[in-house]
Amino acid sequence: MRLASFALTTLLLLTACRGTEPPYSPGQEPLVEDLLAAATPHLHSIQVPRAKVRQAGGPAANLMMLAEHPDRFAGTIQISGNELVSLAVNEESYGLRWIGRGDAGLDPGYYTGPPSRCAVEALLGVDLEPEAFVDLVLGGAPIIDAPHELVDRHWDRKHARELLTIANGRFEQQLEFSWSGGRWLFAGSSLWRLDGASKTWLWTISHTSLHEVGGEMLPRKTEIRQPKAKGRGELVIEVSYEKQIANPSFGQLGVDPSKPGEPKNAGDQWRDSDDEGGWDDEGGWDDDEGGSDTSDDSNAEPEPEPEPGIPEQFLGKPQGLTPRGDLCAGR
């Protein structure tokens, strides 16, 4: 009996060491072009009426998002049902509503300027260009500019992933793909900046728990890891998607229940019909003092006129807030 148990244990250890075999025969590796196509978002737009965001494994806050390819994005973070920060980005500008207290180094008010990666960082703490963040939310990966050269490709038996590494002289990027349902699915990516013979890690994105939404495979969870600003440790952001709506018609969104003359609530605009009770906070990032009163009618800017062709959901809403200028100027 002991001999049989020992033999079974040995077999399991040998299998674990061997790992998972690739889903293709030798010489039949997938084409680089097919893998890159699998990393490209296949959705044009998405609505995320319910999500949770947490930093470094801490408590979660409520998050709502809209995204439209290639560079339109809007998101709101709420704490205990109160708006903390909202961001709208389009091809012309960004608009950032900061309702929180000034303990984050940011005075409460409304910030606006040309689209910038620092505006995305102000919302979620991730240092990504708006286009790159939109690709991520749509289930894909930001790909470095062509032309690429193939650095390496191989099957990772331990994690059952096809790994593809490409470079363009300025950056090197590794892409991970899983095989499911007879097709390759994008599962993660890492990016390094090249400087001569050395390279600097910039970020790692991981998509997990893939499921079908609107005929496409999207993650239920995304993890973004980046080095901290002063080079000590990592900054980890986790986004858990509780509901995703593929390719919504933005012309039918944005119903504003507020009465004339009352300020709009960014959260009200995106509440979907089956969201009973709204956003419940699970004790995360609680602000005992509630939202800050940042209204200043004497200084508040009027709501901007819609830009031609840009849905109103991707326009900043300054009403009720003190204008603060461009947060990203000089960055």
C-alpha positions as CSV (number, residue, x, y, z in Angstrom):
1,M,0.0,0.0,0.0
2,R,2.8,2.4,0.9
3,L,4.6,1.5,-2.3
4,A,1.5,2.3,-4.4
5,S,1.1,5.6,-2.5
6,F,4.8,6.4,-3.2
7,A,4.4,5.6,-6.9
8,L,1.4,7.9,-7.2
9,T,3.1,10.8,-5.4
10,T,6.1,10.4,-7.7
11,L,3.9,10.4,-10.8
12,L,2.2,13.6,-9.6
13,L,5.5,15.3,-9.0
14,L,6.8,14.3,-12.4
15,T,3.6,15.6,-14.0
16,A,3.9,18.9,-12.1
17,C,7.5,19.2,-13.2
18,R,6.5,18.6,-16.9
19,G,3.7,21.0,-16.7
20,T,1.0,21.4,-19.3
21,E,1.9,20.6,-22.9
22,P,1.2,23.2,-25.6
23,P,-2.1,23.0,-27.5
24,Y,-0.3,22.6,-30.8
25,S,2.2,20.3,-32.5
26,P,5.9,21.1,-32.9
27,G,6.2,23.5,-35.9
28,Q,2.6,24.5,-35.6
29,E,3.0,27.5,-33.3
30,P,0.4,30.3,-33.7
31,L,1.4,33.1,-35.9
32,V,2.6,36.3,-34.3
33,E,0.0,38.3,-36.1
34,D,-2.8,36.1,-34.7
35,L,-1.5,36.5,-31.2
36,L,-1.3,40.3,-31.5
37,A,-4.8,40.3,-32.9
38,A,-6.0,38.4,-29.9
39,A,-4.6,41.1,-27.6
40,T,-6.5,43.8,-29.5
41,P,-9.9,44.7,-27.9
42,H,-12.8,43.5,-30.1
43,L,-15.4,45.6,-28.3
44,H,-16.0,49.2,-29.4
45,S,-17.3,50.4,-26.1
46,I,-18.3,49.1,-22.6
47,Q,-20.3,50.1,-19.6
48,V,-19.4,48.9,-16.1
49,P,-22.2,50.0,-13.8
50,R,-20.8,48.0,-10.9
51,A,-17.2,47.4,-10.0
52,K,-14.9,47.4,-7.0
53,V,-11.4,49.0,-6.9
54,R,-8.8,48.4,-4.2
55,Q,-5.2,49.4,-3.8
56,A,-2.5,47.1,-2.4
57,G,-5.0,44.6,-1.0
58,G,-6.8,47.2,1.1
59,P,-10.5,47.8,1.4
60,A,-12.6,48.3,-1.7
61,A,-14.3,51.4,-3.0
62,N,-17.2,51.5,-5.6
63,L,-16.3,52.2,-9.2
64,M,-18.4,52.9,-12.3
65,M,-16.9,53.2,-15.8
66,L,-17.7,53.9,-19.4
67,A,-15.1,53.5,-22.2
68,E,-15.2,53.9,-26.0
69,H,-12.4,53.1,-28.3
70,P,-9.9,54.6,-28.8
71,D,-9.5,57.2,-26.1
72,R,-12.8,58.1,-24.5
73,F,-13.3,57.2,-20.8
74,A,-15.4,58.2,-17.8
75,G,-15.3,56.9,-14.3
76,T,-16.5,57.7,-10.8
77,I,-15.3,56.4,-7.5
78,Q,-17.8,56.6,-4.6
79,I,-17.2,56.1,-0.9
80,S,-20.2,55.4,1.4
81,G,-22.5,56.5,-1.4
82,N,-20.7,59.8,-1.9
83,E,-18.8,60.9,-5.0
84,L,-15.1,61.2,-4.2
85,V,-13.6,61.7,-7.7
86,S,-15.0,61.6,-11.2
87,L,-13.0,61.8,-14.5
88,A,-14.1,62.3,-18.1
89,V,-11.6,62.0,-20.9
90,N,-12.1,62.5,-24.6
91,E,-9.9,63.3,-27.6
92,E,-10.1,67.1,-26.8
93,S,-9.8,67.4,-23.0
94,Y,-10.2,65.9,-19.6
95,G,-12.4,67.0,-16.8
96,L,-11.7,65.9,-13.2
97,R,-14.1,66.4,-10.3
98,W,-12.2,66.1,-7.0
99,I,-14.7,66.1,-4.1
100,G,-12.4,64.6,-1.5
101,R,-10.6,66.5,1.1
102,G,-7.2,68.0,0.5
103,D,-5.3,65.2,2.3
104,A,-4.4,63.7,-1.0
105,G,-2.4,66.7,-2.1
106,L,-5.3,67.9,-4.2
107,D,-7.6,70.8,-3.4
108,P,-11.3,70.0,-3.9
109,G,-12.6,71.5,-7.2
110,Y,-12.7,71.0,-10.9
111,Y,-9.6,70.4,-13.0
112,T,-9.5,70.5,-16.8
113,G,-6.9,70.5,-19.6
114,P,-5.8,68.5,-22.6
115,P,-6.1,64.7,-22.3
116,S,-3.2,63.4,-20.2
117,R,-2.0,60.2,-18.4
118,C,-1.8,62.1,-15.1
119,A,-5.6,62.6,-15.2
120,V,-6.0,58.8,-15.3
121,E,-3.5,58.5,-12.5
122,A,-5.6,60.9,-10.4
123,L,-8.6,58.7,-10.7
124,L,-7.1,55.2,-10.1
125,G,-3.4,55.7,-9.3
126,V,-2.3,54.0,-12.5
127,D,0.2,55.7,-14.8
128,L,-1.3,54.9,-18.2
129,E,-2.2,57.0,-21.2
130,P,-5.9,57.3,-21.8
131,E,-5.7,55.1,-24.9
132,A,-3.9,52.4,-23.1
133,F,-6.4,52.5,-20.2
134,V,-9.3,52.2,-22.6
135,D,-7.7,49.2,-24.3
136,L,-7.3,47.6,-20.8
137,V,-11.0,48.2,-19.8
138,L,-12.1,46.8,-23.1
139,G,-10.3,43.5,-22.3
140,G,-7.2,44.0,-24.4
141,A,-3.7,45.3,-24.0
142,P,-1.9,48.5,-25.1
143,I,0.6,47.3,-27.7
144,I,3.8,49.1,-28.4
145,D,4.1,51.0,-31.6
146,A,5.1,49.2,-34.8
147,P,7.4,48.1,-36.4
148,H,8.1,45.3,-33.9
149,E,10.8,42.8,-33.9
150,L,10.3,39.4,-32.4
151,V,12.5,38.9,-29.3
152,D,11.2,35.6,-28.0
153,R,8.3,33.2,-28.0
154,H,7.7,30.0,-26.2
155,W,5.1,27.9,-24.3
156,D,5.2,28.3,-20.5
157,R,4.3,24.8,-19.3
158,K,4.1,25.8,-15.7
159,H,1.4,28.4,-16.2
160,A,-0.1,27.0,-19.5
161,R,0.6,30.3,-21.3
162,E,2.0,31.2,-24.7
163,L,4.5,34.0,-24.2
164,L,5.3,36.5,-26.9
165,T,8.0,39.1,-26.5
166,I,8.4,42.0,-29.0
167,A,10.4,45.2,-29.0
168,N,10.6,48.4,-31.1
169,G,13.8,50.0,-30.0
170,R,12.2,52.1,-27.2
171,F,10.2,49.4,-25.4
172,E,10.1,45.7,-24.9
173,Q,6.8,44.0,-24.2
174,Q,5.8,40.5,-23.2
175,L,2.3,39.3,-23.9
176,E,0.6,36.3,-22.3
177,F,-2.1,34.2,-24.0
178,S,-4.2,31.3,-22.8
179,W,-5.9,28.7,-25.0
180,S,-9.6,28.2,-24.4
181,G,-12.6,27.2,-26.5
182,G,-10.4,26.7,-29.6
183,R,-9.0,30.2,-29.6
184,W,-6.2,32.3,-28.1
185,L,-7.2,34.7,-25.3
186,F,-5.1,37.6,-24.0
187,A,-4.3,37.0,-20.4
188,G,-1.6,39.6,-19.4
189,S,1.3,41.8,-20.4
190,S,4.4,43.5,-19.1
191,L,6.3,46.5,-20.4
192,W,9.9,47.7,-20.1
193,R,11.6,50.8,-21.3
194,L,14.8,50.2,-23.1
195,D,17.9,52.3,-22.4
196,G,20.9,50.8,-24.1
197,A,21.7,47.5,-22.6
198,S,19.4,48.0,-19.6
199,K,15.7,48.0,-19.3
200,T,13.3,49.5,-16.7
201,W,10.1,47.7,-15.8
202,L,7.0,50.0,-16.2
203,W,3.9,47.9,-15.6
204,T,2.3,44.5,-15.6
205,I,-1.4,43.9,-16.4
206,S,-3.1,40.6,-15.6
207,H,-6.7,39.6,-16.7
208,T,-8.2,36.7,-14.8
209,S,-11.5,34.8,-14.7
210,L,-12.3,35.3,-18.3
211,H,-16.0,35.0,-19.2
212,E,-18.2,35.8,-22.2
213,V,-19.8,39.3,-22.6
214,G,-21.5,40.2,-25.8
215,G,-19.8,37.4,-27.6
216,E,-16.3,38.4,-26.5
217,M,-14.2,37.1,-23.6
218,L,-13.7,39.7,-20.9
219,P,-12.0,39.5,-17.5
220,R,-13.9,39.5,-14.2
221,K,-10.8,40.9,-12.6
222,T,-7.9,43.0,-13.7
223,E,-4.7,43.6,-11.7
224,I,-2.3,46.4,-12.6
225,R,1.2,46.4,-11.0
226,Q,3.6,49.3,-11.3
227,P,6.8,50.3,-9.4
228,K,6.2,53.0,-6.8
229,A,7.3,56.5,-7.7
230,K,10.4,56.4,-5.4
231,G,11.4,52.9,-6.5
232,R,10.4,51.2,-3.3
233,G,8.1,48.2,-3.8
234,E,5.1,47.9,-6.1
235,L,1.8,49.7,-6.4
236,V,-1.0,47.1,-7.0
237,I,-4.4,48.1,-8.2
238,E,-7.2,45.5,-8.4
239,V,-10.4,46.1,-10.3
240,S,-13.2,43.6,-9.9
241,Y,-16.0,43.9,-12.5
242,E,-19.4,43.0,-11.0
243,K,-21.3,43.8,-14.2
244,Q,-20.2,44.6,-17.8
245,I,-22.3,45.6,-20.7
246,A,-20.8,45.2,-24.1
247,N,-21.1,47.9,-26.8
248,P,-23.8,50.1,-25.2
249,S,-25.4,52.9,-27.1
250,F,-24.3,56.0,-25.2
251,G,-27.1,58.0,-26.7
252,Q,-29.5,56.1,-24.5
253,L,-27.4,56.5,-21.3
254,G,-27.0,59.5,-19.2
255,V,-30.6,59.9,-17.9
256,D,-30.4,62.6,-15.3
257,P,-33.0,62.3,-12.6
258,S,-32.0,65.6,-10.8
259,K,-34.5,68.4,-10.9
260,P,-33.7,71.6,-12.9
261,G,-31.3,73.8,-11.0
262,E,-30.0,70.9,-8.9
263,P,-26.4,69.7,-9.4
264,K,-26.1,66.4,-11.3
265,N,-24.7,63.4,-9.5
266,A,-22.2,61.5,-11.6
267,G,-23.3,58.2,-10.1
268,D,-27.0,58.8,-11.0
269,Q,-26.2,59.0,-14.7
270,W,-24.9,55.5,-14.9
271,R,-27.2,53.6,-12.6
272,D,-28.5,50.6,-14.5
273,S,-32.1,49.5,-14.2
274,D,-31.5,46.4,-12.1
275,D,-29.1,48.1,-9.6
276,E,-31.3,47.8,-6.6
277,G,-30.3,50.1,-3.8
278,G,-27.5,51.6,-5.7
279,W,-23.8,51.3,-4.6
280,D,-23.4,49.7,-1.2
281,D,-20.1,50.3,0.4
282,E,-18.4,47.3,2.1
283,G,-16.6,49.4,4.7
284,G,-13.8,50.4,2.3
285,W,-12.2,53.8,2.3
286,D,-14.9,55.2,4.5
287,D,-15.0,59.0,4.9
288,D,-16.7,59.6,8.3
289,E,-17.1,63.3,7.5
290,G,-18.9,62.5,4.2
291,G,-18.3,64.5,1.0
292,S,-16.7,67.9,1.2
293,D,-18.7,71.0,0.4
294,T,-16.8,72.4,-2.6
295,S,-19.6,74.6,-4.0
296,D,-18.7,78.1,-4.9
297,D,-21.3,79.8,-7.1
298,S,-19.2,82.9,-7.6
299,N,-16.3,81.0,-9.1
300,A,-18.0,77.9,-10.6
301,E,-17.6,77.4,-14.3
302,P,-20.7,76.8,-16.5
303,E,-21.1,73.3,-17.9
304,P,-19.2,73.0,-21.2
305,E,-21.1,72.8,-24.4
306,P,-21.0,69.3,-26.0
307,E,-18.3,68.9,-28.6
308,P,-19.5,67.8,-32.0
309,G,-19.5,64.0,-32.1
310,I,-18.5,63.5,-28.4
311,P,-21.3,62.0,-26.2
312,E,-22.0,64.0,-23.1
313,Q,-20.9,61.1,-20.9
314,F,-17.3,61.8,-21.9
315,L,-17.5,65.5,-21.1
316,G,-16.4,66.9,-17.7
317,K,-19.1,68.4,-15.4
318,P,-17.7,71.4,-13.5
319,Q,-21.0,72.7,-12.0
320,G,-20.9,73.3,-8.3
321,L,-17.1,73.1,-8.0
322,T,-14.3,75.7,-7.8
323,P,-12.2,75.9,-11.0
324,R,-8.6,74.8,-10.4
325,G,-7.0,74.8,-13.8
326,D,-5.0,72.1,-15.4
327,L,-3.8,69.5,-12.9
328,C,-1.5,68.0,-15.5
329,A,0.2,71.2,-16.7
330,G,4.0,70.7,-17.0
331,R,3.8,66.9,-16.3
